[in-house]
Amino acid sequence: PESRRSMPVHIDPDLAMGPVRLSVANLARSLTYYQQTIGLTLLTQGQGVATLGVGELPLLQLHELPGARLVRRATGLYHFALRLPSRPALAQVIQHFATIGYSLDGAADHIVSEALYMSDPDGHGIEIYHDRPRHHWYDARGRMLLTTDPLDLGAIMRELPDDRGPAWAGLPPGTDMGHVHLQVAHVRAAEQFYLGVMGFERMAELPGASFIGAGGYHHHLGMNTWAGAGVAAPPEHAARLLRYTLQFSSQALLQELLDRLHTAGIAPLEEQDGWLVRDPAHIWVHLQLR
């Protein structure tokens, strides 16, 4: 019979992304940006740390590190991605950016989603997007259509009512952390960990990049070497990704993963609200129950 070691592993199909933790050079500057430009709400603040989110859902935790500067050729964050509940919500974000004169870094139609890209005052990458319905994600052969095409801004803006709708009140209820895109040292080494041990599934590939997900989602994590293969982790004093969070739907499924990590010789660190494990690119992953 097939050994247990050779059986495929699967991570929680109902996995969700939790808060992302970043270090920033100036907390007041970042709070102004994330509240006034991005539309997050300040949930808690104290001793150089602030948590922002939508409603009562925490999405982003900022830690002040005076003098911190982004190191681009390093492992860590490529972008974190805030997922909107609808296409009209994306139109409202675009209208808000136009009203305040905010310039985007880019925009794209990925077939699976429509996305806007920007950078915060420290250079941390941000995506704001909405998903198309799942039946749009695949071609006739069942292959996922994850690509990059120009975004049809006119079609999105036609989702707004004729009066352009209510005044901007920030990101709407239902917004969550859709995915996190990482800069890694080596894509295949990252896949050995995230696919072979963690149990994600590869959903799509691009040159120098892999997109992996759980439960059929187009990707919970992106991983690329576009900053250069073999890059090192950023220094402690950099503005950087401190950790990202994976949230599990049951203790049993979380424990299955913890057992696999131990079997692979990886010892997670226990915290009050979950576990920490470091991936091959020295990125900290926070594992917790929803």
ABEGO torsion letter per residue (X at the ends): XBBAAABBBBBBAABBBBBBBBBBABAAAAAAAAAAAAGBBBABBEGGBBBBBBEABBABBBBBBBGBBBBABBBEBABBBBBBABAAAAAAAAAAAAAAGBBBAEBBBAGABBBBBBBBAAGBBBBBBBBBBAAAABBAAGBBBBBBBBBBAAAAAAABBAAGEBBBAEBBBGBBBABBBBBBABAAAAAAAAAAAAGBBBABBBBGBBBBBBGGBABABBBBAAAEBGBBBBBAABBBBABBBBBBABAAAAAAAAAAAAAAGBBBBBBAAEBBBBBAAGBBBBBBBX
